[in-house]
Amino acid sequence: MIPKIALVTGNANDIGGIIAFLCSDKALWINGQRIEASGGISL
């Protein structure tokens, strides 16, 4: 069975929340992490 993949391109609003969080003081102790922003294509 071939998985169905949504053919939708992302935009800045899709990842803006995590970027804003990582730039805030609340993310002080987060480091060395890889945040996947592929829309789930590599899951």
DSSP file (Angstrom, degrees, kcal/mol; ACC not computed):
  #  RESIDUE AA STRUCTURE BP1 BP2  ACC     N-H-->O    O-->H-N    N-H-->O    O-->H-N    TCO  KAPPA ALPHA  PHI   PSI    X-CA   Y-CA   Z-CA
    1    1 A M              0   0    0      0, 0.0     0, 0.0     0, 0.0     0, 0.0   0.000 360.0 360.0 360.0 131.5    0.0    0.0    0.0
    2    2 A I        -     0   0    0      1,-0.0     2,-0.1     0, 0.0     0, 0.0  -0.772 360.0-121.3 -89.5 125.6    1.4    3.4   -1.0
    3    3 A P        -     0   0    0      0, 0.0     2,-0.5     0, 0.0    -1,-0.0  -0.386  23.1-121.3 -67.3 143.2    1.0    6.0    1.8
    4    4 A K        -     0   0    0     -2,-0.1     2,-0.5     2,-0.0     0, 0.0  -0.728  27.9-163.9 -85.2 130.1   -1.1    9.1    0.9
    5    5 A I        -     0   0    0     -2,-0.5     2,-0.3     2,-0.0    35,-0.1  -0.959  20.9-122.2-118.1 129.1    0.9   12.3    1.3
    6    6 A A        -     0   0    0     -2,-0.5     2,-1.2    33,-0.2    35,-0.0  -0.520  16.0-144.2 -68.2 130.9   -0.8   15.7    1.4
    7    7 A L        +     0   0    0     -2,-0.3     2,-0.5     2,-0.0    -1,-0.1  -0.464  54.8 128.5 -95.9  62.0    0.6   17.9   -1.4
    8    8 A V        -     0   0    0     -2,-1.2     2,-0.3    31,-0.1    -2,-0.1  -0.967  52.2-137.9-119.7 129.1    0.5   21.1    0.6
    9    9 A T        -     0   0    0     -2,-0.5     2,-0.1     1,-0.1    -2,-0.0  -0.632  22.4-125.7 -84.7 146.2    3.4   23.4    1.0
   10   10 A G        -     0   0    0     -2,-0.3     2,-0.3    27,-0.1    -1,-0.1  -0.325  21.4-159.4 -83.0 169.0    4.1   24.9    4.3
   11   11 A N    >>  -     0   0    0     -2,-0.1     3,-1.5     1,-0.0     4,-0.7  -0.846  39.7 -86.0-139.8 178.7    4.5   28.5    5.2
   12   12 A A  H >> S+     0   0    0      1,-0.3     4,-1.4    -2,-0.3     3,-0.7   0.814 121.7  61.8 -60.2 -32.3    6.1   30.6    8.0
   13   13 A N  H 3> S+     0   0    0      1,-0.2     4,-0.5     2,-0.2    -1,-0.3   0.775  94.4  64.4 -65.8 -24.9    2.9   30.4   10.1
   14   14 A D  H <4 S+     0   0    0     -3,-1.5    -1,-0.2     1,-0.2    -2,-0.2   0.831 120.2  19.1 -68.6 -32.0    3.3   26.6   10.3
   15   15 A I  H <X S+     0   0    0     -3,-0.7     4,-1.9    -4,-0.7    -2,-0.2   0.396  97.5  97.7-118.0   0.6    6.6   26.8   12.2
   16   16 A G  H  X S+     0   0    0     -4,-1.4     4,-2.6     1,-0.2     5,-0.2   0.843  79.6  57.8 -59.6 -35.9    6.4   30.3   13.6
   17   17 A G  H  X S+     0   0    0     -4,-0.5     4,-2.2     1,-0.2    -1,-0.2   0.926 108.2  43.9 -63.6 -45.6    5.1   29.1   17.0
   18   18 A I  H  > S+     0   0    0      2,-0.2     4,-2.6     1,-0.2    -1,-0.2   0.869 113.8  51.7 -69.1 -34.9    8.0   26.8   17.7
   19   19 A I  H  X S+     0   0    0     -4,-1.9     4,-1.5     2,-0.2    -2,-0.2   0.929 110.5  48.2 -65.1 -44.3   10.5   29.4   16.5
   20   20 A A  H  < S+     0   0    0     -4,-2.6     4,-0.4     1,-0.2    -2,-0.2   0.901 112.9  48.9 -62.1 -40.7    9.0   32.0   18.7
   21   21 A F  H >< S+     0   0    0     -4,-2.2     3,-1.6     1,-0.2     6,-0.5   0.936 109.4  50.8 -64.1 -46.4    9.1   29.6   21.7
   22   22 A L  H 3< S+     0   0    0     -4,-2.6    -1,-0.2     1,-0.3    -2,-0.2   0.768 110.2  51.0 -65.1 -24.5   12.7   28.7   21.1
   23   23 A C  T 3< S+     0   0    0     -4,-1.5    -1,-0.3    -5,-0.2    -2,-0.2   0.485  99.3  87.5 -87.7  -3.6   13.7   32.4   21.0
   24   24 A S  S X  S-     0   0    0     -3,-1.6     3,-1.2    -4,-0.4    -3,-0.0  -0.422  91.2-109.7 -93.2 169.1   11.9   33.1   24.3
   25   25 A D  G >  S+     0   0    0      1,-0.2     3,-1.4     2,-0.1     4,-0.1   0.706 111.9  72.7 -67.6 -20.3   13.1   32.8   27.8
   26   26 A K  G 3  S+     0   0    0      1,-0.3     3,-0.3    -5,-0.1    -1,-0.2   0.720  93.9  53.8 -67.5 -20.3   10.9   29.7   28.3
   27   27 A A  G X  S+     0   0    0     -3,-1.2     3,-1.8    -6,-0.5    -1,-0.3   0.091  70.7 122.7-100.1  22.2   13.2   27.7   26.1
   28   28 A L  T <  S+     0   0    0     -3,-1.4    -1,-0.2     1,-0.3    -2,-0.1   0.838  76.8  42.4 -53.9 -39.2   16.3   28.5   28.2
   29   29 A W  T 3  S+     0   0    0     -3,-0.3     2,-0.6    -4,-0.1    -1,-0.3   0.334  90.5 101.4 -95.9   7.3   17.1   24.9   28.9
   30   30 A I    <   +     0   0    0     -3,-1.8     2,-0.3    -8,-0.1    -3,-0.0  -0.825  45.1 143.0 -94.2 123.1   16.5   23.5   25.5
   31   31 A N        +     0   0    0     -2,-0.6    -2,-0.0     1,-0.1    -3,-0.0  -0.990  49.6  26.8-153.6 155.0   19.6   22.9   23.4
   32   32 A G  S    S+     0   0    0     -2,-0.3     2,-0.3     1,-0.2    -1,-0.1   0.797  81.4 140.7  66.0  30.8   20.9   20.4   20.9
   33   33 A Q        -     0   0    0     -3,-0.0     2,-0.6     2,-0.0    -1,-0.2  -0.780  47.4-141.0-107.1 150.4   17.5   19.4   19.6
   34   34 A R        -     0   0    0     -2,-0.3     2,-0.7     2,-0.0     0, 0.0  -0.947  14.5-159.9-108.3 116.9   16.5   18.7   16.1
   35   35 A I        -     0   0    0     -2,-0.6     2,-0.4     2,-0.0    -2,-0.0  -0.873  13.6-140.8-100.0 112.7   13.0   20.0   15.3
   36   36 A E        +     0   0    0     -2,-0.7     3,-0.1     1,-0.1    -2,-0.0  -0.579  25.2 173.5 -76.0 127.8   11.5   18.2   12.3
   37   37 A A        +     0   0    0     -2,-0.4    -1,-0.1     1,-0.1   -27,-0.1  -0.357  40.5 115.1-129.4  51.2    9.5   20.5   10.0
   38   38 A S  S >  S-     0   0    0    -28,-0.0     3,-0.9     0, 0.0    -1,-0.1   0.394  85.9-111.9-102.1   1.7    8.8   18.2    7.1
   39   39 A G  T 3  S-     0   0    0      1,-0.2   -33,-0.2    -3,-0.1   -31,-0.1   0.659  72.3 -63.2  74.2  14.2    5.0   18.1    7.5
   40   40 A G  T >  S+     0   0    0    -35,-0.1     3,-1.4     2,-0.0    -1,-0.2   0.506 101.9 128.7  89.3   5.8    5.3   14.4    8.6
   41   41 A I  T <  S+     0   0    0     -3,-0.9    -2,-0.1     1,-0.3    -1,-0.0   0.783  75.8  46.0 -66.4 -25.1    6.7   13.2    5.3
   42   42 A S  T 3         0   0    0      1,-0.2    -1,-0.3     0, 0.0    -3,-0.0   0.295 360.0 360.0-101.6  11.1    9.6   11.4    7.1
   43   43 A L    <         0   0    0     -3,-1.4    -1,-0.2    -5,-0.1    -2,-0.1   0.482 360.0 360.0 -77.2 360.0    7.5    9.8    9.8
